[in-house]
């Protein structure tokens, strides 16, 4: 029986066409998987696109397309880039895929049933461009990473009890 090796890239935001950073990350992952296959491993490379969020919504609106039309277009560009570069992607998942929805819903349900998820709310300064909460900022303060103004965000969300899985060394 072959040893198994699984590698994934980040899931890429589709608020714009793929760029050199996406290509570099995926090329490195592909190279590692090829090497593991040469060593006799059953290696699987997974990548995909994250098709939710304010950046995606705003990018779609700026082009006059619906979010679905926009993400279909950009996701196809990612597929094309991997083909052009000759990369072997074993699994490509879009966060808008029905199969992704089913798996996430099942995982969420099990976490909720086991008390690992709770509902709460927060208010804070947020940089949409960097998808970064800036804890020390006041309304309108610039993002420390990109300098764009932060926005005050108040949201009710579900939170994961990561503290439940903390280990003490």
Secondary structure as UniProt FT lines:
FT   STRAND          4..13
FT   HELIX           20..38
FT   TURN            39..40
FT   STRAND          42..50
FT   HELIX           54..63
FT   HELIX           67..84
FT   TURN            85..86
FT   STRAND          91..94
FT   TURN            95..96
FT   HELIX           98..113
FT   TURN            114..115
FT   STRAND          117..127
FT   TURN            128..131
FT   STRAND          132..134
FT   TURN            135..136
FT   TURN            139..140
FT   TURN            144..146
FT   STRAND          151..160
FT   HELIX           162..165
//
